Amino acid sequence: MKYFRYNQVVYLSSLPLKNLSKDFYVHKLKNLKGLEVQFWNLTEVLFGIKTNEEKNVFEKKISNHTQFKNEIKLQNNEKTLYIISIAFEYRALLLYYFLKKHNCKTLFFARGALPQYKRINKLNNINFNRIINFFKNRIAFFFKYLKIVNTFDYLLISGLDGYKTIGVGSEIDLKKSKKYYINSIDKEIYDDAHSELALDDNILVFIDEYMPFHPDFKLLNVDTVPESEYYNELNLFFSHIEKKLKMQVVICAHPKAENYKTKNYFDNRKIYFNKTCEIIKASQGVISHNSTAVNFAVLSKKPIIFITSNLIKRFNPVLDKQILLHSKFLNSNFINIDKYQQKKLFFWEINEVFYKSWKRKYLTYNVNQHKEKTLEILKEIIVKDA
């Protein structure tokens, strides 16, 4: 006989429901008979930006900290599990404080880690905002260290470095939380992928990041590259590589690339939505900036060319460094498409040692390779045997 340890799940997110539903199993849990599911959108609380997304009947948009506190009070917190997709930092400190004050049980998906470029502490890298943020996050750390806010009750961790996505004080959570080791969502998608597409054998895949239009850049106050320059230089590079390697470049669109549905920015090259894993599996290789979808290339053992440009260097120098870092972690080619050597276009061999290291750090524990799916682990936490 089974009964519910928790009869309600509340998702706390800094993004709208449609961005997270699939990856966090929202609708799968919604269909579990006897379990109530709510989704609280905290974008306005954390970033001060109102979202105009279509609202679902079980999605609440929380406008301020007072509303959040009052909503917490209304719940039966002994029987509610809060699944959080917001990393712990100073900006979210008050939210975590209210969760502690009302004895809320919390779960965090510690997955999606990637190599992170760290600025060297030189004088020319120091600015006032960075100094302020550093000290704010030290305050957040001490709140966790002194138990003014709680560590997570449950951690679902993928890869050796997955815990780093928890945010400030992640090492404390790693020691104190109940841990479940899972495969990353990309690993699960890869294992389940069965393509029904009829694809040419001679294709290269560009993993698009919607760089001139990505809505998250606005949230993070990041400059976007100019549209015309960006796509013009990409298309010139694609034309050259197609001619040189006698292959066809196809585009795997970013999930948020709404503009691509009315205009082809890639000189009429084929654009695919929501088929990235399947197309990478069928390809000869991958071209990328630093998309998380390179995980599919690693799992498929496909060679990768990481590309930057003078435009990216000018508008987003940190991204340029991040792309270089990813190429080093996979021992893959790194090309500035405004200036590169012809020999670097030949990228057919991969370094399996580096690929295996990436897989273990970010995608799966080896011992976890064939274990339960994440959804089943979630159900085990929520539903208990009598």
HUZI-V30224 format. One record per pair of residues at least 4 apart in sequence whose C-alpha atoms are under 6 Angstrom apart, sorted by the first residue. I is the first residue (numbers start at 1). J is the second residue. D is the distance in whole Angstrom. If there is no record, write none. Layout:
BEGIN
[[I,J,D] [I,J,D]]
END
This chain:
BEGIN
[[1,385,6] [1,386,5] [2,384,6] [2,385,4] [2,386,5] [3,383,6] [3,384,5] [4,383,4] [4,384,6] [5,382,5] [5,383,5] [5,384,6] [6,79,4] [6,80,5] [6,382,5] [7,35,5] [7,79,6] [8,35,6] [8,36,5] [8,37,6] [8,80,5] [9,37,5] [9,80,6] [9,81,5] [9,82,6] [10,37,6] [10,38,5] [10,39,6] [10,82,5] [11,39,5] [11,40,6] [11,82,6] [11,83,5] [11,84,6] [12,40,5] [12,84,5] [13,41,5] [13,42,6] [13,85,5] [13,86,6] [14,41,6] [14,42,5] [14,43,4] [15,43,6] [16,41,6] [17,21,6] [20,24,6] [21,25,6] [21,26,5] [30,37,6] [38,58,5] [39,59,5] [40,59,6] [40,60,5] [40,61,6] [41,60,6] [41,61,5] [41,62,6] [42,62,5] [43,47,6] [44,48,4] [44,49,5] [44,50,5] [44,63,6] [45,63,6] [45,64,5] [77,104,6] [81,105,5] [81,106,6] [82,106,5] [83,106,6] [83,107,5] [84,108,5] [87,166,5] [87,167,5] [88,167,5] [88,168,6] [89,137,6] [89,168,6] [90,136,6] [90,137,5] [90,140,5] [97,149,5] [99,104,5] [100,149,6] [100,150,6] [106,152,5] [106,153,5] [107,152,6] [107,153,6] [107,154,5] [107,155,6] [108,155,5] [109,156,5] [110,156,6] [110,157,5] [110,162,5] [110,163,5] [110,165,6] [111,157,6] [111,158,5] [111,162,5] [113,162,5] [113,165,6] [113,362,6] [117,322,5] [141,168,6] [141,169,5] [142,146,6] [143,148,5] [143,149,6] [144,148,6] [144,149,5] [151,173,5] [152,177,6] [153,177,5] [154,177,6] [154,178,5] [154,179,6] [155,179,5] [156,180,5] [156,181,6] [157,162,6] [157,181,5] [157,182,6] [158,162,5] [158,181,6] [158,182,5] [158,183,5] [158,184,5] [158,363,6] [158,364,5] [159,360,5] [159,361,5] [159,362,4] [159,363,5] [159,364,5] [159,365,5] [160,361,5] [161,361,5] [164,170,6] [166,170,5] [173,177,5] [183,187,6] [183,364,5] [184,363,5] [186,190,6] [189,193,6] [195,278,5] [202,247,5] [203,247,6] [203,248,5] [203,249,6] [203,283,5] [203,284,6] [204,249,5] [204,283,6] [204,284,6] [204,285,5] [204,286,6] [205,249,6] [205,250,5] [205,251,6] [205,286,5] [205,287,6] [206,251,5] [206,286,6] [206,287,5] [206,288,6] [207,252,5] [207,288,5] [208,252,6] [208,253,5] [208,254,5] [209,254,5] [210,214,5] [210,254,6] [210,257,6] [212,224,5] [212,225,5] [212,227,5] [217,221,6] [217,222,5] [228,232,6] [238,242,6] [241,245,6] [242,246,5] [242,247,5] [242,248,6] [250,270,5] [251,271,5] [252,271,6] [252,272,5] [252,276,6] [253,272,6] [253,273,5] [260,264,6] [264,268,6] [277,296,6] [281,300,6] [285,302,5] [285,303,5] [285,304,6] [286,304,5] [287,304,6] [287,305,5] [287,306,6] [288,306,5] [289,306,5] [289,307,5] [289,323,6] [290,323,5] [296,300,6] [297,301,6] [297,302,5] [298,355,6] [303,348,6] [303,350,6] [305,333,5] [306,334,5] [307,334,6] [307,335,5] [307,336,6] [308,336,5] [309,336,5] [309,337,5] [309,338,6] [312,316,5] [313,317,4] [313,320,6] [327,331,6] [327,332,5] [327,334,6] [330,354,5] [330,355,6] [335,340,6] [336,340,6] [352,356,6] [358,362,6] [359,363,5] [360,364,5] [360,365,6] [379,383,6]]
END
